[in-house]
């Protein structure tokens, strides 16, 4: 009689993220038993079988200490190396441009969660971006968590820029953007510029780069042809306006 021995495959056909069953979008370097990757949605640990994942989650509790919280969610900094690597390895299954998963020591990682981890963002400590990569797990998308992550990435390091007078040092998210990220950023910029009287004012007040502020204003229907604010930006020069940002970066992600 032949024994039904689980097979270790390189091709992941499904991801059990806690109780959520997800389909992979891209190939991963991870190996999985019988093609299933089992990930704890609380502590981000990997497990060989779904049964072992169920047993683990029955006792597992959220291991993170919140650095920011509101009603309905918390944000924590991830410090253990293995959790950073696990986030990157899972992200590679859903993000086409995600390649980093071992050399993560120079990056800060932040997760947004409540009873489960909804998503995360990372950024290089000495880099030029407020955010280098972010992902919301597919089962939690279209719930506003991407906007929460983007907003926190801007506020965390660059609050108080107006007082310091460093508008030229305000950092934005790294490019190119994925198609889903583009829609998230456009929604965020459009919201942030509500009530703006000048581009520089809104850039400093909301801690977003000048070009991002311009995109947000254009999405709000702002007419730059009638812009005559003294000492403001020169709108006669070409700018990264909304449709150009979208088309330029979308083309890069589809190459």
HELIX and SHEET records of a PDB file:
HELIX    1   1 UNK A   50  UNK A   57  1                                   8    
HELIX    2   2 UNK A   81  UNK A   94  1                                  14    
HELIX    3   3 UNK A  138  UNK A  140  5                                   3    
HELIX    4   4 UNK A  145  UNK A  158  1                                  14    
HELIX    5   5 UNK A  161  UNK A  164  1                                   4    
HELIX    6   6 UNK A  167  UNK A  169  5                                   3    
HELIX    7   7 UNK A  179  UNK A  192  1                                  14    
HELIX    8   8 UNK A  199  UNK A  206  1                                   8    
HELIX    9   9 UNK A  210  UNK A  219  1                                  10    
HELIX   10  10 UNK A  224  UNK A  226  5                                   3    
HELIX   11  11 UNK A  242  UNK A  253  1                                  12    
SHEET    1   A 2 UNK A   8  UNK A   9  0                                        
SHEET    2   A 2 UNK A  32  UNK A  33 -1                                        
SHEET    1   B 4 UNK A  20  UNK A  22  0                                        
SHEET    2   B 4 UNK A  14  UNK A  17 -1                                        
SHEET    3   B 4 UNK A  36  UNK A  39  1                                        
SHEET    4   B 4 UNK A  46  UNK A  47 -1                                        
SHEET    1   C 5 UNK A  66  UNK A  70  0                                        
SHEET    2   C 5 UNK A  73  UNK A  78 -1                                        
SHEET    3   C 5 UNK A 107  UNK A 113 -1                                        
SHEET    4   C 5 UNK A 117  UNK A 124 -1                                        
SHEET    5   C 5 UNK A 133  UNK A 136 -1                                        
END                                                                             
